[in-house]
Amino acid sequence: MIKHDINDTIAAIATGIGESGIGIIRISGKDALAVADKVFICRSQKKPSGFRTYTTHYGWAAKDGKVIDEVILTVMRAPKSYTKEDIVEINCHGGIVALRKVLELVLENGCRLALPGEFTKRAFLNGRIDLAQAEAVLDVIRAKTDSALKMGIEQLRGALSSQINKIRDLLLDILSLLEANIDFPDEEISDINLKETSQKLNLVNKQLETILDTAAQGRIFREGINVVICGKPNVGKSSLLNALLKQERSIVTPIAGTTRDTIEEVIDIKGIPIRVVDTAGIIEPRDLVEKKAIMRSRKHISAADLVILLFDGSKRLAREDVMLMRRVTKKNTLAIINKIDLKQKIEQGLIKAKFSRVINISAKKLNNIGSLEAAIADLVYNGKINRSEPAIVSNLRHIEAVKKAQKLIAQSIYSLDNKLSAEFIAQDIKDALNNLDDILGKNSSEDLLDKIFSGFCIGK
């Protein structure tokens, strides 16, 4: 891998590629203003290097006096900028041709193209944010629900980092007393108050457990869950998908087997990002296309976190219904009886004997869709929905680090209670601190940083 100098002045397109009203070229580094002097002609005839920080200026991006685009230029001087370096942002028209031409001009005049996530990496390396906050930037960008966005913003603001730092401070207090007794056993240092130390370690252990208790909910907010809608042909699977989406996405006709392949969408149900799949309702394939559709449907059912098994309430149970009931026996399943707006003929007792959760709806009339959404949320959260927790851990790297730290603290408590050597207790606490430091990026390797920031877009 090519290593680039962190002192290089970098540039990239910071907005999405495509047609839009505005597109932004971001420049960061010690030569950002000097580069701007070369590429920007201000209507006032002043140079960007003379502009005050946090000011915007109207003018043109130009090469050899030839105008490329009409732009607005913004100056943010170090250290009060996103990267704590001098930053210049050139607001261009949002067409890809104009953006690329301005970017090429900037690169020709002393910048190199930024690596993925390099702006945020510099914010971390320059001490503006810690590593947990840096990773939260990506969570904010990728958030698919209001709850996921709120979680990302709270972590970006330092909610999780604040909790970790408080735990670190408490552990450092304990460790300093332990090491004083280890290093100076003959000095007049008061003996360790075993009861007080044990109480502090138990408090740390409880705080770590509290953080871990949020992990399941955090992972759901961050990654969502896979939900599959399945059922025999013409039970209303596509109508249900449209009802959950609150828009028409799937084609709905009275002809059985209209959906011949899976249809996937992401929807927000009670703050949960739901990747919902409408599967083909074909049991016996008539051709190769339908055979492949069935194989794909079975694959989705196998990988699903939750299966919504749909029945047509206006008809008696058919052989296909029974086959599907058997297929999802070991899956987390909601049984949904559709078409309650029609005369009911289905044997509800047989379904309720098989499934503990049965809901009656009309996807076409939108009856009881809210009850279905509530049932999905209840299943996901296991009946425990807590959106008041300020710091929710969702990143797998953070979760594993907290688990390791918690295990080490539990081990140190055992050692203390059994009056083992202070050296053993101190070492467990040091190892726990190292795991917490990993979350904040206090001892992160270059390889880890490269891995984390490679998942970012180039302009962030």
C-alpha positions as CSV (number, residue, x, y, z in Angstrom):
1,M,0.0,0.0,0.0
2,I,1.3,3.5,-0.9
3,K,1.9,5.6,2.2
4,H,1.1,9.3,1.8
5,D,2.6,12.1,3.9
6,I,0.1,13.4,6.5
7,N,1.5,16.9,5.8
8,D,0.4,16.8,2.2
9,T,-2.4,19.3,1.2
10,I,-5.3,17.1,0.0
11,A,-8.5,17.8,-2.0
12,A,-11.6,15.8,-3.0
13,I,-15.2,16.2,-4.1
14,A,-17.1,16.3,-0.8
15,T,-20.6,16.0,-2.2
16,G,-22.3,13.1,-3.9
17,I,-21.6,12.4,-7.5
18,G,-24.4,13.3,-9.9
19,E,-26.4,16.3,-10.9
20,S,-27.4,18.7,-8.1
21,G,-27.7,22.4,-7.4
22,I,-24.3,22.6,-5.6
23,G,-21.1,20.5,-5.5
24,I,-18.2,21.1,-3.1
25,I,-14.5,20.7,-3.6
26,R,-12.8,20.5,-0.2
27,I,-9.1,21.3,0.3
28,S,-7.2,20.8,3.5
29,G,-3.6,21.3,4.6
30,K,-0.9,23.9,5.0
31,D,-1.0,25.0,1.4
32,A,-4.8,25.1,1.1
33,L,-4.9,28.9,0.9
34,A,-1.9,29.1,-1.5
35,V,-3.7,26.7,-3.8
36,A,-6.8,28.8,-3.6
37,D,-4.8,31.9,-4.6
38,K,-3.9,30.1,-7.8
39,V,-7.3,28.8,-8.9
40,F,-9.8,31.4,-7.6
41,I,-10.5,34.9,-9.1
42,C,-12.5,37.0,-6.6
43,R,-14.8,39.7,-7.8
44,S,-13.2,42.0,-5.2
45,Q,-9.7,41.2,-6.7
46,K,-8.5,40.0,-3.3
47,K,-6.6,36.8,-2.7
48,P,-8.0,34.0,-0.5
49,S,-4.8,34.0,1.5
50,G,-6.0,37.4,2.8
51,F,-9.5,36.4,3.7
52,R,-10.6,36.2,7.3
53,T,-11.7,32.8,8.6
54,Y,-15.3,31.7,8.3
55,T,-16.0,34.1,5.4
56,T,-17.4,33.3,1.9
57,H,-16.5,35.0,-1.3
58,Y,-18.0,35.2,-4.8
59,G,-15.9,34.7,-7.9
60,W,-14.7,32.2,-10.5
61,A,-12.6,29.1,-10.7
62,A,-10.2,29.7,-13.6
63,K,-7.3,28.3,-15.4
64,D,-4.9,30.6,-17.1
65,G,-7.5,33.3,-16.9
66,K,-10.2,31.1,-18.5
67,V,-13.3,30.7,-16.3
68,I,-14.2,27.0,-15.6
69,D,-17.1,27.7,-13.2
70,E,-18.8,30.5,-11.2
71,V,-18.2,29.6,-7.5
72,I,-18.5,30.6,-3.9
73,L,-15.3,30.1,-1.9
74,T,-15.3,29.5,1.9
75,V,-12.2,29.9,4.1
76,M,-11.8,28.1,7.5
77,R,-8.4,28.7,9.1
78,A,-6.6,26.3,11.5
79,P,-7.1,25.3,14.2
80,K,-10.9,25.9,14.1
81,S,-11.8,23.7,11.2
82,Y,-12.9,20.1,10.6
83,T,-9.3,18.8,10.3
84,K,-7.7,21.5,12.5
85,E,-5.8,22.5,9.3
86,D,-6.5,25.3,6.9
87,I,-9.6,24.4,4.9
88,V,-10.9,25.9,1.7
89,E,-14.2,24.8,0.2
90,I,-15.2,25.7,-3.3
91,N,-18.9,25.6,-3.9
92,C,-19.4,24.9,-7.6
93,H,-22.4,24.1,-9.7
94,G,-23.4,20.4,-9.1
95,G,-22.7,19.0,-12.6
96,I,-20.1,16.3,-12.7
97,V,-18.1,18.0,-15.5
98,A,-17.7,21.3,-13.7
99,L,-16.8,19.5,-10.5
100,R,-14.2,17.3,-12.1
101,K,-12.6,20.3,-14.0
102,V,-12.3,22.3,-10.8
103,L,-10.9,19.3,-8.9
104,E,-8.3,18.7,-11.7
105,L,-7.4,22.4,-11.5
106,V,-6.8,22.1,-7.7
107,L,-4.8,19.0,-8.1
108,E,-2.6,20.6,-10.7
109,N,-1.8,23.4,-8.3
110,G,-0.3,21.6,-5.4
111,C,-2.8,19.2,-3.9
112,R,-3.0,15.4,-4.1
113,L,-6.3,13.5,-4.2
114,A,-7.5,12.6,-0.7
115,L,-7.7,9.0,0.4
116,P,-11.0,7.6,1.6
117,G,-11.8,9.1,5.0
118,E,-8.6,11.1,5.1
119,F,-10.3,14.4,6.1
120,T,-11.8,12.6,9.2
121,K,-8.6,10.7,9.8
122,R,-6.8,14.0,10.0
123,A,-9.4,15.3,12.4
124,F,-8.6,12.3,14.6
125,L,-4.8,12.5,14.3
126,N,-4.9,16.3,15.0
127,G,-6.8,15.7,18.2
128,R,-10.1,17.3,17.3
129,I,-12.0,14.1,17.8
130,D,-11.2,10.6,19.2
131,L,-11.5,7.4,17.2
132,A,-14.9,6.5,18.5
133,Q,-16.2,9.9,17.4
134,A,-14.4,9.6,14.0
135,E,-16.2,6.2,13.4
136,A,-19.5,7.9,14.3
137,V,-19.2,10.1,11.3
138,L,-19.8,7.1,9.1
139,D,-22.7,6.1,11.2
140,V,-24.3,9.5,10.7
141,I,-23.7,9.3,6.9
142,R,-25.2,5.8,6.7
143,A,-28.1,6.2,9.1
144,K,-31.4,5.0,7.6
145,T,-33.7,6.0,10.4
146,D,-34.2,8.9,12.8
147,S,-33.1,6.6,15.7
148,A,-29.9,5.5,13.9
149,L,-29.1,9.2,13.1
150,K,-29.7,10.2,16.7
151,M,-27.4,7.4,17.9
152,G,-24.7,8.5,15.5
153,I,-24.9,12.1,16.5
154,E,-24.7,11.3,20.2
155,Q,-21.6,9.3,19.6
156,L,-20.1,12.0,17.4
157,R,-20.8,14.5,20.2
158,G,-18.8,12.2,22.6
159,A,-21.5,10.5,24.6
160,L,-19.8,7.1,24.5
161,S,-16.3,8.6,24.7
162,S,-17.4,10.5,27.9
163,Q,-18.5,7.3,29.5
164,I,-15.3,5.4,28.6
165,N,-13.2,8.3,29.9
166,K,-15.0,8.3,33.2
167,I,-14.4,4.6,33.6
168,R,-10.7,5.1,32.6
169,D,-10.3,7.8,35.3
170,L,-11.7,5.5,37.9
171,L,-9.4,2.6,36.9
172,L,-6.4,4.9,36.9
173,D,-7.1,6.0,40.5
174,I,-7.3,2.4,41.5
175,L,-4.2,1.5,39.6
176,S,-2.1,4.3,41.0
177,L,-2.8,3.1,44.5
178,L,-2.0,-0.5,43.7
179,E,1.3,0.4,42.0
180,A,2.3,2.6,44.8
181,N,2.1,-0.3,47.2
182,I,3.8,-2.6,44.7
183,D,6.7,-0.2,43.9
184,F,7.3,1.2,47.5
185,P,6.3,-1.6,49.9
186,D,8.6,-0.3,52.6
187,E,7.4,3.3,52.4
188,E,4.8,4.8,54.7
189,I,2.0,4.4,52.2
190,S,-1.3,3.5,53.7
191,D,-2.4,-0.1,53.1
192,I,-4.9,-0.5,50.3
193,N,-8.4,-0.2,51.5
194,L,-9.6,-3.5,50.1
195,K,-13.3,-2.8,50.7
196,E,-13.1,0.6,48.9
197,T,-11.1,-0.8,46.0
198,S,-13.5,-3.7,45.6
199,Q,-16.4,-1.3,45.6
200,K,-14.8,0.8,42.9
201,L,-14.0,-2.2,40.8
202,N,-17.6,-3.4,41.1
203,L,-18.8,0.0,40.1
204,V,-16.6,-0.1,36.9
205,N,-17.9,-3.7,36.2
206,K,-21.5,-2.5,36.5
207,Q,-20.8,0.5,34.2
208,L,-19.3,-1.7,31.6
209,E,-22.2,-4.1,31.8
210,T,-24.6,-1.2,31.4
211,I,-22.8,-0.2,28.2
212,L,-22.9,-3.8,26.9
213,D,-26.7,-3.9,27.7
214,T,-27.2,-1.4,24.9
215,A,-25.2,-3.4,22.3
216,A,-28.1,-5.4,20.9
217,Q,-30.2,-2.3,20.4
218,G,-27.3,-0.4,19.0
219,R,-26.5,-3.1,16.4
220,I,-30.1,-3.1,15.4
221,F,-30.1,0.7,14.9
222,R,-26.8,0.6,13.0
223,E,-27.3,-2.5,10.8
224,G,-31.1,-3.2,10.9
225,I,-32.7,-6.6,10.6
226,N,-33.6,-8.9,7.7
227,V,-37.4,-9.5,7.4
228,V,-38.8,-11.8,4.8
229,I,-42.5,-11.8,3.7
230,C,-43.4,-15.3,2.4
231,G,-46.6,-17.1,1.6
232,K,-48.3,-19.0,-1.2
233,P,-49.3,-17.2,-4.4
234,N,-51.8,-14.4,-4.2
235,V,-52.1,-14.1,-0.4
236,G,-51.2,-10.4,-0.6
237,K,-47.4,-10.3,0.0
238,S,-46.9,-7.4,-2.5
239,S,-49.8,-5.5,-1.0
240,L,-48.3,-5.9,2.5
241,L,-44.9,-4.6,1.3
242,N,-46.6,-1.6,-0.3
243,A,-48.6,-1.0,3.0
244,L,-45.4,-1.1,5.1
245,L,-43.6,1.1,2.6
246,K,-46.6,3.4,2.5
247,Q,-46.2,3.6,-1.3
248,E,-46.7,1.3,-4.3
249,R,-43.4,-0.6,-4.9
250,S,-44.6,-4.0,-5.9
251,I,-47.0,-4.8,-8.7
252,V,-50.4,-6.0,-7.3
253,T,-52.8,-8.0,-9.5
254,P,-55.3,-10.7,-8.9
255,I,-53.2,-13.0,-11.0
256,A,-51.3,-15.5,-8.9
257,G,-47.5,-15.6,-9.2
258,T,-47.2,-12.0,-10.4
259,T,-44.0,-11.6,-8.3
260,R,-41.5,-14.0,-9.9
261,D,-38.4,-12.8,-8.0
262,T,-37.5,-11.2,-4.7
263,I,-38.1,-7.5,-4.1
264,E,-36.0,-5.7,-1.4
265,E,-36.5,-2.4,0.3
266,V,-35.4,-0.7,3.5
267,I,-38.1,0.8,5.7
268,D,-38.3,2.5,9.1
269,I,-40.4,0.7,11.7
270,K,-40.4,2.3,15.1
271,G,-36.8,3.5,14.5
272,I,-35.6,0.1,13.3
273,P,-34.0,-0.1,9.8
274,I,-35.9,-3.1,8.3
275,R,-34.5,-4.7,5.2
276,V,-37.7,-6.3,4.0
277,V,-37.9,-8.8,1.2
278,D,-41.0,-9.7,-0.7
279,T,-40.4,-13.3,-2.0
280,A,-41.9,-15.0,-4.9
281,G,-45.0,-17.0,-3.8
282,I,-44.3,-19.9,-6.1
283,I,-44.3,-23.4,-4.7
284,E,-44.0,-25.5,-7.9
285,P,-41.9,-23.9,-10.6
286,R,-43.2,-23.8,-14.2
287,D,-39.9,-22.9,-15.8
288,L,-36.2,-22.2,-15.0
289,V,-36.9,-18.6,-14.0
290,E,-39.4,-19.6,-11.3
291,K,-37.1,-22.4,-10.2
292,K,-34.3,-19.8,-9.5
293,A,-36.8,-17.5,-7.8
294,I,-37.8,-20.3,-5.4
295,M,-34.1,-21.0,-4.6
296,R,-33.6,-17.3,-3.9
297,S,-36.7,-17.1,-1.7
298,R,-35.5,-20.1,0.3
299,K,-32.1,-18.5,0.7
300,H,-33.7,-15.3,2.0
301,I,-35.9,-17.2,4.4
302,S,-32.9,-19.1,5.8
303,A,-30.9,-15.9,6.4
304,A,-33.9,-13.9,7.8
305,D,-34.0,-12.5,11.4
306,L,-37.7,-12.5,11.2
307,V,-40.2,-14.2,8.9
308,I,-43.7,-12.8,8.2
309,L,-45.7,-15.8,7.0
310,L,-48.8,-14.5,5.2
311,F,-52.1,-16.4,4.9
312,D,-55.3,-15.6,2.9
313,G,-58.0,-15.4,5.4
314,S,-60.7,-15.7,2.8
315,K,-59.6,-19.2,1.9
316,R,-59.1,-22.5,3.7
317,L,-55.6,-23.7,4.4
318,A,-54.0,-25.2,1.3
319,R,-51.2,-27.7,0.9
320,E,-48.8,-24.8,0.1
321,D,-49.7,-23.1,3.4
322,V,-48.8,-26.2,5.3
323,M,-45.6,-26.7,3.5
324,L,-44.5,-23.1,4.3
325,M,-45.6,-23.6,8.0
326,R,-43.2,-26.5,8.2
327,R,-40.4,-24.7,6.5
328,V,-40.3,-21.8,9.0
329,T,-40.8,-23.9,12.1
330,K,-37.3,-23.0,13.5
331,K,-37.4,-19.4,12.5
332,N,-38.6,-16.4,14.5
333,T,-42.0,-16.0,12.8
334,L,-45.0,-13.7,12.8
335,A,-48.2,-15.4,11.3
336,I,-50.3,-12.8,9.5
337,I,-53.8,-13.5,8.4
338,N,-54.6,-11.2,5.5
339,K,-57.8,-10.1,3.8
340,I,-59.9,-9.7,6.9
341,D,-62.1,-7.3,4.9
342,L,-63.5,-10.4,3.2
343,K,-65.6,-13.3,4.6
344,Q,-63.3,-15.5,6.6
345,K,-62.8,-19.2,5.8
346,I,-59.3,-20.0,7.2
347,E,-58.9,-22.3,10.1
348,Q,-57.4,-19.8,12.6
349,G,-57.2,-22.4,15.3
350,L,-54.6,-24.5,13.4
351,I,-52.5,-21.4,12.8
352,K,-52.6,-20.3,16.4
353,A,-51.7,-23.8,17.5
354,K,-48.5,-23.6,15.5
355,F,-47.5,-19.9,16.1
356,S,-47.6,-17.9,19.3
357,R,-48.0,-14.6,17.4
358,V,-50.9,-14.3,15.0
359,I,-52.2,-10.9,13.7
360,N,-55.2,-10.3,11.5
361,I,-54.8,-7.5,8.9
362,S,-56.1,-6.2,5.6
363,A,-53.1,-5.1,3.5
364,K,-55.4,-3.6,0.9
365,K,-57.5,-1.6,3.3
366,L,-54.5,-0.9,5.6
367,N,-56.3,-2.4,8.6
368,N,-54.1,-3.3,11.6
369,I,-50.9,-2.4,9.8
370,G,-49.9,-0.4,12.9
371,S,-50.4,-3.5,15.1
372,L,-48.1,-5.5,12.8
373,E,-45.4,-2.8,13.0
374,A,-45.7,-2.7,16.8
375,A,-45.4,-6.5,16.9
376,I,-42.2,-6.4,14.7
377,A,-40.7,-3.8,17.1
378,D,-41.6,-5.8,20.1
379,L,-40.0,-8.9,18.7
380,V,-36.9,-7.0,17.8
381,Y,-36.5,-5.4,21.1
382,N,-37.7,-8.4,23.1
383,G,-40.2,-6.1,24.8
384,K,-37.6,-3.7,26.1
385,I,-37.4,-0.5,24.1
386,N,-35.1,2.1,25.6
387,R,-34.4,5.2,23.5
388,S,-33.4,7.4,26.5
389,E,-29.9,5.9,26.9
390,P,-27.6,8.7,25.8
391,A,-24.7,6.4,24.9
392,I,-25.5,3.3,22.9
393,V,-22.6,1.1,21.7
394,S,-23.2,-0.3,18.2
395,N,-19.8,-0.7,16.6
396,L,-18.6,-4.3,16.8
397,R,-15.1,-3.2,17.4
398,H,-16.2,-1.2,20.4
399,I,-18.5,-4.0,21.7
400,E,-15.6,-6.5,21.6
401,A,-13.3,-4.1,23.4
402,V,-15.8,-3.4,26.2
403,K,-16.4,-7.2,26.6
404,K,-12.7,-7.8,27.0
405,A,-12.4,-5.0,29.5
406,Q,-15.4,-6.2,31.5
407,K,-14.0,-9.7,31.6
408,L,-10.6,-8.4,32.9
409,I,-12.3,-6.3,35.6
410,A,-14.4,-9.3,36.7
411,Q,-11.2,-11.2,37.0
412,S,-9.5,-8.5,39.0
413,I,-12.5,-8.5,41.4
414,Y,-12.1,-12.2,41.9
415,S,-8.3,-11.8,42.6
416,L,-9.0,-9.0,45.1
417,D,-11.7,-10.9,46.9
418,N,-9.4,-13.9,47.2
419,K,-6.5,-11.8,48.4
420,L,-4.2,-12.6,45.5
421,S,-1.1,-10.6,44.8
422,A,-1.6,-6.9,43.9
423,E,0.6,-7.5,40.8
424,F,-2.1,-9.8,39.3
425,I,-4.9,-7.2,40.0
426,A,-2.8,-4.3,38.6
427,Q,-2.1,-6.3,35.4
428,D,-5.7,-7.1,34.8
429,I,-6.6,-3.4,35.2
430,K,-3.8,-2.3,32.8
431,D,-5.1,-4.8,30.2
432,A,-8.6,-3.5,30.7
433,L,-7.4,0.1,30.2
434,N,-5.7,-0.9,27.0
435,N,-8.9,-2.3,25.6
436,L,-10.8,1.0,26.5
437,D,-7.9,3.0,24.9
438,D,-8.5,1.0,21.7
439,I,-12.0,2.4,21.5
440,L,-10.7,5.9,21.8
441,G,-7.8,5.4,19.5
442,K,-5.1,6.1,22.1
443,N,-2.9,3.2,21.0
444,S,-4.2,2.3,17.5
445,S,-1.9,0.9,14.9
446,E,-1.6,2.4,11.4
447,D,-3.1,-0.8,9.9
448,L,-6.2,-0.4,12.1
449,L,-6.6,3.2,11.2
450,D,-6.3,2.3,7.5
451,K,-8.9,-0.4,7.8
452,I,-11.4,1.9,9.6
453,F,-11.0,4.9,7.3
454,S,-11.0,2.9,4.1
455,G,-14.7,2.4,4.6
456,F,-15.4,6.2,4.3
457,C,-16.1,8.0,1.1
458,I,-13.2,10.0,-0.4
459,G,-14.6,13.4,0.4
460,K,-15.2,12.8,4.1
